[in-house]
Amino acid sequence: MVILKFNASLKAWFLGVLLATLTMILIVQLFFPGYADDLQLQLLNIPLVVPEKSNTTKLISICNDKVVASTPFAFVSMLSGNIRLYSLSAAKLGISIRRFSDQDLIMLEILERPLESETRELLHASHWQICAVSSVPNPPQAPANKYLDALMYTKLRAFGLEAYEAIAIVDSDTLVVGDPSPLFDVHVPNMVYGNYTVAAVRDHPIGSCIMVSWKAALFNAGVLLVRPSLAEMERLVAAVAAVPHDFDAAEQALLNVVYPFPEKVLELPPEFNANVVSKRCEPKLWSRMEVESRFVVVHYTMAKGWTYSMSWRKWDDFLQCWEWGVQDWCRLWESLPPAA
């Protein structure tokens, strides 16, 4: 009987400590601003860059409609349909880029999944040019998954944007929060010198992490720096069905096979694809980037920026930003306007 009472008291004590700890964490997270809260104020005070009109333009051959390249470099993304939150995120991404860069913004639209007029207006208002391309067929032997449903192999069409010297392919769930010009000014010359077609950030977190279970890639395809050519695009499209790779990770897995890392891929510093899971899983890396103010591109992988608000799609969405300790970065995403 004494033992039972002791166990009950111990459980009550443990639950009390746990509740107090969680309450303290919640209070700290609610009322003490994080790094990204300060960054938010800085970004909102940066005026958008107004691109200069170019006297020389090139027609982009892979686009189904007339889209022209007017800068030597470009930022490229893709929407695989009319998913409202990803469209909103792409618009915020465009505005975030325009705070720092006047290079072209090219949004790939899949011909088989045309964008609605409302989405097109939102993209144009956030400075994207829309380039319609045909989809890249999924591997016929691949079982269905969310990446195949989203036709993610179509992102490989971006490798054919040879009207540009180099392009930065950025997922629509990213934000540019720092000057990305070193991608083109520093790393593209290094790619040319080393004869690299692709540059990317090593996939993070490196090693195991609590609450994270995935088949790690060597590099993450959320941000890719590419020297494009039609021949390379055609090689990759042919490889989709011919080259064995993990279908669960779609185009990222294929690229990791076609371009062995680091032999065929120039490694970029982590600030060019700062995966939000690193704040929880690699706190030293994340803290170092905060102390040195090194963030350039933030990638909302396991915690999407929009899940901080009431626009939840499933029951556990509201936990994501808190679960990964990036609620200040989610607040940053919410604060940025989707149009000029």
Salt bridges, closest charged atoms under 4 A:
ASP37 OD2 - ARG331 NH2 2.71
GLU109 OE1 - ARG120 NH1 2.95
ASP171 OD1 - LYS155 NZ 2.91
ASP171 OD2 - HIS299 NE2 3.74
ASP173 OD1 - HIS299 NE2 3.17
ASP173 OD2 - LYS304 NZ 2.53
GLU232 OE2 - ARG235 NH2 2.84
ASP248 OD2 - LYS215 NZ 3.87
GLU251 OE2 - LYS155 NZ 3.11
GLU267 OE1 - ARG202 NH2 3.19
GLU271 OE1 - ARG294 NH2 2.86
GLU282 OE1 - HIS204 ND1 2.86
GLU292 OE1 - ARG294 NH1 2.94
ASP317 OD1 - LYS314 NZ 3.32
ASP328 OD1 - LYS279 NZ 3.52
